[in-house]
Amino acid sequence: MKVLILGGTGFIGQHVVKKLLEDNCQVTVFDRHADRLKLSGIEAINADFSDTLSLSESLIGVDKVIHLISTSVPSSSNKDPVSDIQGNLVNTVKLLEIMRQSGIKDIVYFSSGGTVYGHPEVLPINESHTNHPVCSYGIVKLAIEKYLHMYSELYSLNAVILRPSNPFGPGQTHTGVQGFIGTCIAAALTGKPLTIWGDGSVKRDYVYVTDVADAAISALNYSKSDTFNISSGEGVSLNDIIQLVQNESGKKINLHYQEKRDFDIPEITLDNNKAKQLLGWQPSTSFNDGLHLTLNHAMKLV
């Protein structure tokens, strides 16, 4: 099976590529920096997602597509929603048109479990929960989901949508823009201050990255269109993470608390029972084990 993975050099993408190679798939990586991926056995295509000619060429001979590209993150997407729409929604619709014209019927799309639902009515949130995103990132993700449903209905596209909660693990960037655990670990090991928006009581559902990659493989082999939460099903607060990192690293983190942001929802946990029942997937790495592995990896790089 030949798989095109869009965004294969990102944090999640690299782990998905490794899983695909382990499954003996032919893998083509489409990314602006695809040649930076130091893995043998892949075809690298260096191009921007907006480059429709390169995108068309990359789809030649492909059986299935995994779409991981995102040009924005939740915390900054509201600053430029027009760019968010153009970079993600418009370019994804162009991709779907190219796939339709090329006769490619299978796509796995990485949406967002943390932003498409908005303020939870019940916890944990299952896939039938209402969708009222409060940031452009979530709105665009949801709009892409709707287009996938449309193409599935009208053109027999097999679209499996994954809504991961908050993936974490080795290789996550520590920029402070996205990925609190990686940023927290970096603050502990470098002594740089860690900004906390609010009082640190915000709870999120964290899922280890190799479990997310396993979900992508399961979705790739699923035979019909559907939507799945990919999560641990448990919430952990920012303060709890800070304490765990400090305890395990033996380092004191320099904390700077700032006023809560409007789009920060107090708690989000996702129900993953549907993925367990239909995809045959479930997380295999506990939060504490995942944090230990992530911290150990980071400490080796210091």
Contacts in CASP RR format, 6 or more apart in sequence:
PFRMAT RR
TARGET T0000
AUTHOR 0000-0000-0000
METHOD contacts of the structure
MODEL  1
MKVLILGGTGFIGQHVVKKLLEDNCQVTVFDRHADRLKLSGIEAINADFS
DTLSLSESLIGVDKVIHLISTSVPSSSNKDPVSDIQGNLVNTVKLLEIMR
QSGIKDIVYFSSGGTVYGHPEVLPINESHTNHPVCSYGIVKLAIEKYLHM
YSELYSLNAVILRPSNPFGPGQTHTGVQGFIGTCIAAALTGKPLTIWGDG
SVKRDYVYVTDVADAAISALNYSKSDTFNISSGEGVSLNDIIQLVQNESG
KKINLHYQEKRDFDIPEITLDNNKAKQLLGWQPSTSFNDGLHLTLNHAMK
LV
1 25 0 8 1.000
1 26 0 8 1.000
1 63 0 8 1.000
1 64 0 8 1.000
2 25 0 8 1.000
2 26 0 8 1.000
2 27 0 8 1.000
2 28 0 8 1.000
2 61 0 8 1.000
2 62 0 8 1.000
2 63 0 8 1.000
2 64 0 8 1.000
3 20 0 8 1.000
3 25 0 8 1.000
3 26 0 8 1.000
3 27 0 8 1.000
3 28 0 8 1.000
3 62 0 8 1.000
3 63 0 8 1.000
3 64 0 8 1.000
3 65 0 8 1.000
3 66 0 8 1.000
3 220 0 8 1.000
4 28 0 8 1.000
4 30 0 8 1.000
4 58 0 8 1.000
4 59 0 8 1.000
4 62 0 8 1.000
4 64 0 8 1.000
4 65 0 8 1.000
4 66 0 8 1.000
5 13 0 8 1.000
5 16 0 8 1.000
5 17 0 8 1.000
5 20 0 8 1.000
5 27 0 8 1.000
5 28 0 8 1.000
5 29 0 8 1.000
5 30 0 8 1.000
5 65 0 8 1.000
5 66 0 8 1.000
5 68 0 8 1.000
6 30 0 8 1.000
6 31 0 8 1.000
6 49 0 8 1.000
6 65 0 8 1.000
6 66 0 8 1.000
6 67 0 8 1.000
6 68 0 8 1.000
6 69 0 8 1.000
6 95 0 8 1.000
7 13 0 8 1.000
7 29 0 8 1.000
7 30 0 8 1.000
7 31 0 8 1.000
7 68 0 8 1.000
7 69 0 8 1.000
8 14 0 8 1.000
8 16 0 8 1.000
8 17 0 8 1.000
8 29 0 8 1.000
8 30 0 8 1.000
8 31 0 8 1.000
8 34 0 8 1.000
8 37 0 8 1.000
8 68 0 8 1.000
9 29 0 8 1.000
9 31 0 8 1.000
9 33 0 8 1.000
9 34 0 8 1.000
9 36 0 8 1.000
9 37 0 8 1.000
10 31 0 8 1.000
10 68 0 8 1.000
11 167 0 8 1.000
11 169 0 8 1.000
11 171 0 8 1.000
11 172 0 8 1.000
11 173 0 8 1.000
11 209 0 8 1.000
12 68 0 8 1.000
12 110 0 8 1.000
12 164 0 8 1.000
12 167 0 8 1.000
12 209 0 8 1.000
12 212 0 8 1.000
12 213 0 8 1.000
13 68 0 8 1.000
13 213 0 8 1.000
14 37 0 8 1.000
14 171 0 8 1.000
15 209 0 8 1.000
15 210 0 8 1.000
15 212 0 8 1.000
15 213 0 8 1.000
16 66 0 8 1.000
16 68 0 8 1.000
16 212 0 8 1.000
16 213 0 8 1.000
16 216 0 8 1.000
16 217 0 8 1.000
17 27 0 8 1.000
17 29 0 8 1.000
17 37 0 8 1.000
17 39 0 8 1.000
17 42 0 8 1.000
18 39 0 8 1.000
18 213 0 8 1.000
19 210 0 8 1.000
19 213 0 8 1.000
19 214 0 8 1.000
19 216 0 8 1.000
19 217 0 8 1.000
20 27 0 8 1.000
20 217 0 8 1.000
21 27 0 8 1.000
21 39 0 8 1.000
21 41 0 8 1.000
21 42 0 8 1.000
23 217 0 8 1.000
26 43 0 8 1.000
27 41 0 8 1.000
27 42 0 8 1.000
27 43 0 8 1.000
28 42 0 8 1.000
28 43 0 8 1.000
28 44 0 8 1.000
28 45 0 8 1.000
28 58 0 8 1.000
28 62 0 8 1.000
29 37 0 8 1.000
29 42 0 8 1.000
29 43 0 8 1.000
29 44 0 8 1.000
29 45 0 8 1.000
30 45 0 8 1.000
30 47 0 8 1.000
30 49 0 8 1.000
30 54 0 8 1.000
30 55 0 8 1.000
30 58 0 8 1.000
31 37 0 8 1.000
31 44 0 8 1.000
31 45 0 8 1.000
31 46 0 8 1.000
31 47 0 8 1.000
31 69 0 8 1.000
32 46 0 8 1.000
32 47 0 8 1.000
32 48 0 8 1.000
33 46 0 8 1.000
34 44 0 8 1.000
34 45 0 8 1.000
34 46 0 8 1.000
34 47 0 8 1.000
35 44 0 8 1.000
35 46 0 8 1.000
37 44 0 8 1.000
45 54 0 8 1.000
45 57 0 8 1.000
45 58 0 8 1.000
47 54 0 8 1.000
47 55 0 8 1.000
47 58 0 8 1.000
48 54 0 8 1.000
49 55 0 8 1.000
49 69 0 8 1.000
49 71 0 8 1.000
49 87 0 8 1.000
49 91 0 8 1.000
49 95 0 8 1.000
50 87 0 8 1.000
50 91 0 8 1.000
52 94 0 8 1.000
52 98 0 8 1.000
55 94 0 8 1.000
55 95 0 8 1.000
55 98 0 8 1.000
56 98 0 8 1.000
56 102 0 8 1.000
59 65 0 8 1.000
59 98 0 8 1.000
59 99 0 8 1.000
59 102 0 8 1.000
59 104 0 8 1.000
60 102 0 8 1.000
62 104 0 8 1.000
63 104 0 8 1.000
63 106 0 8 1.000
64 104 0 8 1.000
64 106 0 8 1.000
64 107 0 8 1.000
64 108 0 8 1.000
64 220 0 8 1.000
65 95 0 8 1.000
65 99 0 8 1.000
65 104 0 8 1.000
65 106 0 8 1.000
65 107 0 8 1.000
65 108 0 8 1.000
66 107 0 8 1.000
66 108 0 8 1.000
66 110 0 8 1.000
66 216 0 8 1.000
66 220 0 8 1.000
67 92 0 8 1.000
67 95 0 8 1.000
67 107 0 8 1.000
67 108 0 8 1.000
67 109 0 8 1.000
67 110 0 8 1.000
68 110 0 8 1.000
69 88 0 8 1.000
69 91 0 8 1.000
70 88 0 8 1.000
70 110 0 8 1.000
70 137 0 8 1.000
71 83 0 8 1.000
71 84 0 8 1.000
71 87 0 8 1.000
71 88 0 8 1.000
72 80 0 8 1.000
72 83 0 8 1.000
72 84 0 8 1.000
72 87 0 8 1.000
72 88 0 8 1.000
72 136 0 8 1.000
72 137 0 8 1.000
72 140 0 8 1.000
73 137 0 8 1.000
73 177 0 8 1.000
73 178 0 8 1.000
74 112 0 8 1.000
74 114 0 8 1.000
74 115 0 8 1.000
74 135 0 8 1.000
74 137 0 8 1.000
74 138 0 8 1.000
74 178 0 8 1.000
74 263 0 8 1.000
75 177 0 8 1.000
75 178 0 8 1.000
75 261 0 8 1.000
75 263 0 8 1.000
76 177 0 8 1.000
77 84 0 8 1.000
77 135 0 8 1.000
77 136 0 8 1.000
77 137 0 8 1.000
77 138 0 8 1.000
77 140 0 8 1.000
78 135 0 8 1.000
78 136 0 8 1.000
78 263 0 8 1.000
81 136 0 8 1.000
81 139 0 8 1.000
84 136 0 8 1.000
84 137 0 8 1.000
84 140 0 8 1.000
85 136 0 8 1.000
85 140 0 8 1.000
88 140 0 8 1.000
88 141 0 8 1.000
88 144 0 8 1.000
89 140 0 8 1.000
89 143 0 8 1.000
89 144 0 8 1.000
89 147 0 8 1.000
92 144 0 8 1.000
92 147 0 8 1.000
93 147 0 8 1.000
96 107 0 8 1.000
96 147 0 8 1.000
96 148 0 8 1.000
96 151 0 8 1.000
96 157 0 8 1.000
99 105 0 8 1.000
99 107 0 8 1.000
99 157 0 8 1.000
100 151 0 8 1.000
100 155 0 8 1.000
100 157 0 8 1.000
105 156 0 8 1.000
105 157 0 8 1.000
105 158 0 8 1.000
106 157 0 8 1.000
106 158 0 8 1.000
106 220 0 8 1.000
107 148 0 8 1.000
107 157 0 8 1.000
107 158 0 8 1.000
107 159 0 8 1.000
107 160 0 8 1.000
108 159 0 8 1.000
108 160 0 8 1.000
108 162 0 8 1.000
108 216 0 8 1.000
108 219 0 8 1.000
108 220 0 8 1.000
109 144 0 8 1.000
109 145 0 8 1.000
109 148 0 8 1.000
109 159 0 8 1.000
109 160 0 8 1.000
109 161 0 8 1.000
109 162 0 8 1.000
110 162 0 8 1.000
110 164 0 8 1.000
110 216 0 8 1.000
111 141 0 8 1.000
111 142 0 8 1.000
111 144 0 8 1.000
111 145 0 8 1.000
111 161 0 8 1.000
111 162 0 8 1.000
111 163 0 8 1.000
111 227 0 8 1.000
112 137 0 8 1.000
112 138 0 8 1.000
112 141 0 8 1.000
112 163 0 8 1.000
112 164 0 8 1.000
113 163 0 8 1.000
113 164 0 8 1.000
113 165 0 8 1.000
113 229 0 8 1.000
113 230 0 8 1.000
113 231 0 8 1.000
113 268 0 8 1.000
113 270 0 8 1.000
114 163 0 8 1.000
114 165 0 8 1.000
114 166 0 8 1.000
114 204 0 8 1.000
114 205 0 8 1.000
114 268 0 8 1.000
114 270 0 8 1.000
115 133 0 8 1.000
115 134 0 8 1.000
115 135 0 8 1.000
115 137 0 8 1.000
115 138 0 8 1.000
115 141 0 8 1.000
116 131 0 8 1.000
116 133 0 8 1.000
116 138 0 8 1.000
116 141 0 8 1.000
116 142 0 8 1.000
116 145 0 8 1.000
116 163 0 8 1.000
117 125 0 8 1.000
117 129 0 8 1.000
117 130 0 8 1.000
117 131 0 8 1.000
117 132 0 8 1.000
117 133 0 8 1.000
117 268 0 8 1.000
118 131 0 8 1.000
118 132 0 8 1.000
118 133 0 8 1.000
118 134 0 8 1.000
118 265 0 8 1.000
118 268 0 8 1.000
119 132 0 8 1.000
119 134 0 8 1.000
119 265 0 8 1.000
120 129 0 8 1.000
120 265 0 8 1.000
120 267 0 8 1.000
120 268 0 8 1.000
121 129 0 8 1.000
121 130 0 8 1.000
122 129 0 8 1.000
123 267 0 8 1.000
123 268 0 8 1.000
123 269 0 8 1.000
124 205 0 8 1.000
124 231 0 8 1.000
124 233 0 8 1.000
124 269 0 8 1.000
124 270 0 8 1.000
124 271 0 8 1.000
125 229 0 8 1.000
125 268 0 8 1.000
125 269 0 8 1.000
125 270 0 8 1.000
125 271 0 8 1.000
126 229 0 8 1.000
126 270 0 8 1.000
126 271 0 8 1.000
126 273 0 8 1.000
126 274 0 8 1.000
127 163 0 8 1.000
127 227 0 8 1.000
127 228 0 8 1.000
127 229 0 8 1.000
127 271 0 8 1.000
127 274 0 8 1.000
131 142 0 8 1.000
133 139 0 8 1.000
133 141 0 8 1.000
133 142 0 8 1.000
134 262 0 8 1.000
134 263 0 8 1.000
134 265 0 8 1.000
135 263 0 8 1.000
145 161 0 8 1.000
145 227 0 8 1.000
148 157 0 8 1.000
148 159 0 8 1.000
148 161 0 8 1.000
148 225 0 8 1.000
149 159 0 8 1.000
149 225 0 8 1.000
151 157 0 8 1.000
151 159 0 8 1.000
152 158 0 8 1.000
152 159 0 8 1.000
152 225 0 8 1.000
157 225 0 8 1.000
158 223 0 8 1.000
158 224 0 8 1.000
158 225 0 8 1.000
159 225 0 8 1.000
160 219 0 8 1.000
160 220 0 8 1.000
160 222 0 8 1.000
160 225 0 8 1.000
160 226 0 8 1.000
160 227 0 8 1.000
160 228 0 8 1.000
161 226 0 8 1.000
161 227 0 8 1.000
161 228 0 8 1.000
162 212 0 8 1.000
162 215 0 8 1.000
162 216 0 8 1.000
162 219 0 8 1.000
162 227 0 8 1.000
162 228 0 8 1.000
162 230 0 8 1.000
163 227 0 8 1.000
163 228 0 8 1.000
163 229 0 8 1.000
163 230 0 8 1.000
163 270 0 8 1.000
164 207 0 8 1.000
164 212 0 8 1.000
164 215 0 8 1.000
164 230 0 8 1.000
164 231 0 8 1.000
165 204 0 8 1.000
165 205 0 8 1.000
165 206 0 8 1.000
165 207 0 8 1.000
165 229 0 8 1.000
165 230 0 8 1.000
165 231 0 8 1.000
165 232 0 8 1.000
165 233 0 8 1.000
165 268 0 8 1.000
165 269 0 8 1.000
165 270 0 8 1.000
166 179 0 8 1.000
166 180 0 8 1.000
166 181 0 8 1.000
166 204 0 8 1.000
166 205 0 8 1.000
166 206 0 8 1.000
166 207 0 8 1.000
167 206 0 8 1.000
167 207 0 8 1.000
167 208 0 8 1.000
167 209 0 8 1.000
167 212 0 8 1.000
168 179 0 8 1.000
168 181 0 8 1.000
168 182 0 8 1.000
168 206 0 8 1.000
168 207 0 8 1.000
168 208 0 8 1.000
168 209 0 8 1.000
168 290 0 8 1.000
168 291 0 8 1.000
168 294 0 8 1.000
169 181 0 8 1.000
169 182 0 8 1.000
169 208 0 8 1.000
169 209 0 8 1.000
169 290 0 8 1.000
169 293 0 8 1.000
169 294 0 8 1.000
169 297 0 8 1.000
170 209 0 8 1.000
170 293 0 8 1.000
170 294 0 8 1.000
170 297 0 8 1.000
170 298 0 8 1.000
171 297 0 8 1.000
172 179 0 8 1.000
172 181 0 8 1.000
172 182 0 8 1.000
172 209 0 8 1.000
172 294 0 8 1.000
173 179 0 8 1.000
173 182 0 8 1.000
174 182 0 8 1.000
174 183 0 8 1.000
174 185 0 8 1.000
174 186 0 8 1.000
175 183 0 8 1.000
176 183 0 8 1.000
176 195 0 8 1.000
180 204 0 8 1.000
180 238 0 8 1.000
180 241 0 8 1.000
181 206 0 8 1.000
181 241 0 8 1.000
181 245 0 8 1.000
181 291 0 8 1.000
181 294 0 8 1.000
182 294 0 8 1.000
182 298 0 8 1.000
183 194 0 8 1.000
184 194 0 8 1.000
184 241 0 8 1.000
184 242 0 8 1.000
184 245 0 8 1.000
184 253 0 8 1.000
185 245 0 8 1.000
185 249 0 8 1.000
185 294 0 8 1.000
185 295 0 8 1.000
185 298 0 8 1.000
186 192 0 8 1.000
186 298 0 8 1.000
187 193 0 8 1.000
187 194 0 8 1.000
187 253 0 8 1.000
187 254 0 8 1.000
188 245 0 8 1.000
188 246 0 8 1.000
188 249 0 8 1.000
188 250 0 8 1.000
188 251 0 8 1.000
188 252 0 8 1.000
188 253 0 8 1.000
189 249 0 8 1.000
189 251 0 8 1.000
189 298 0 8 1.000
189 299 0 8 1.000
189 302 0 8 1.000
190 302 0 8 1.000
191 251 0 8 1.000
191 253 0 8 1.000
191 254 0 8 1.000
192 254 0 8 1.000
193 254 0 8 1.000
193 255 0 8 1.000
193 256 0 8 1.000
194 242 0 8 1.000
194 253 0 8 1.000
194 254 0 8 1.000
194 255 0 8 1.000
194 256 0 8 1.000
195 256 0 8 1.000
195 257 0 8 1.000
195 258 0 8 1.000
196 238 0 8 1.000
196 242 0 8 1.000
196 255 0 8 1.000
196 256 0 8 1.000
196 257 0 8 1.000
196 258 0 8 1.000
197 258 0 8 1.000
197 259 0 8 1.000
197 260 0 8 1.000
197 261 0 8 1.000
197 264 0 8 1.000
198 257 0 8 1.000
198 258 0 8 1.000
198 259 0 8 1.000
198 260 0 8 1.000
198 261 0 8 1.000
198 264 0 8 1.000
199 239 0 8 1.000
199 257 0 8 1.000
199 260 0 8 1.000
200 237 0 8 1.000
200 238 0 8 1.000
200 239 0 8 1.000
200 242 0 8 1.000
200 257 0 8 1.000
201 237 0 8 1.000
201 238 0 8 1.000
201 239 0 8 1.000
201 266 0 8 1.000
202 237 0 8 1.000
202 238 0 8 1.000
202 264 0 8 1.000
202 265 0 8 1.000
202 266 0 8 1.000
202 267 0 8 1.000
203 235 0 8 1.000
203 236 0 8 1.000
203 237 0 8 1.000
203 266 0 8 1.000
203 267 0 8 1.000
203 268 0 8 1.000
203 269 0 8 1.000
204 235 0 8 1.000
204 236 0 8 1.000
204 238 0 8 1.000
204 267 0 8 1.000
204 268 0 8 1.000
204 269 0 8 1.000
205 231 0 8 1.000
205 232 0 8 1.000
205 233 0 8 1.000
205 234 0 8 1.000
205 235 0 8 1.000
205 236 0 8 1.000
205 268 0 8 1.000
205 269 0 8 1.000
205 270 0 8 1.000
206 232 0 8 1.000
206 235 0 8 1.000
206 236 0 8 1.000
206 287 0 8 1.000
207 230 0 8 1.000
207 231 0 8 1.000
207 232 0 8 1.000
207 283 0 8 1.000
208 283 0 8 1.000
208 285 0 8 1.000
208 287 0 8 1.000
208 289 0 8 1.000
208 290 0 8 1.000
208 293 0 8 1.000
210 285 0 8 1.000
211 230 0 8 1.000
211 283 0 8 1.000
211 284 0 8 1.000
211 285 0 8 1.000
212 230 0 8 1.000
214 281 0 8 1.000
214 284 0 8 1.000
215 228 0 8 1.000
215 230 0 8 1.000
215 275 0 8 1.000
215 279 0 8 1.000
215 281 0 8 1.000
218 275 0 8 1.000
218 279 0 8 1.000
218 280 0 8 1.000
218 281 0 8 1.000
219 228 0 8 1.000
219 279 0 8 1.000
222 278 0 8 1.000
222 279 0 8 1.000
226 278 0 8 1.000
228 272 0 8 1.000
228 274 0 8 1.000
228 275 0 8 1.000
228 278 0 8 1.000
228 279 0 8 1.000
228 281 0 8 1.000
229 270 0 8 1.000
229 271 0 8 1.000
229 272 0 8 1.000
229 274 0 8 1.000
229 275 0 8 1.000
230 270 0 8 1.000
230 272 0 8 1.000
230 275 0 8 1.000
230 281 0 8 1.000
231 269 0 8 1.000
231 270 0 8 1.000
231 271 0 8 1.000
231 272 0 8 1.000
231 283 0 8 1.000
232 272 0 8 1.000
232 283 0 8 1.000
232 287 0 8 1.000
233 269 0 8 1.000
233 270 0 8 1.000
233 271 0 8 1.000
233 272 0 8 1.000
234 269 0 8 1.000
234 287 0 8 1.000
235 267 0 8 1.000
235 269 0 8 1.000
236 287 0 8 1.000
241 291 0 8 1.000
242 253 0 8 1.000
242 255 0 8 1.000
244 288 0 8 1.000
244 291 0 8 1.000
245 251 0 8 1.000
245 253 0 8 1.000
245 291 0 8 1.000
245 295 0 8 1.000
246 252 0 8 1.000
246 253 0 8 1.000
248 291 0 8 1.000
248 292 0 8 1.000
248 295 0 8 1.000
249 295 0 8 1.000
249 299 0 8 1.000
272 282 0 8 1.000
272 283 0 8 1.000
275 281 0 8 1.000
275 282 0 8 1.000
276 282 0 8 1.000
285 293 0 8 1.000
END
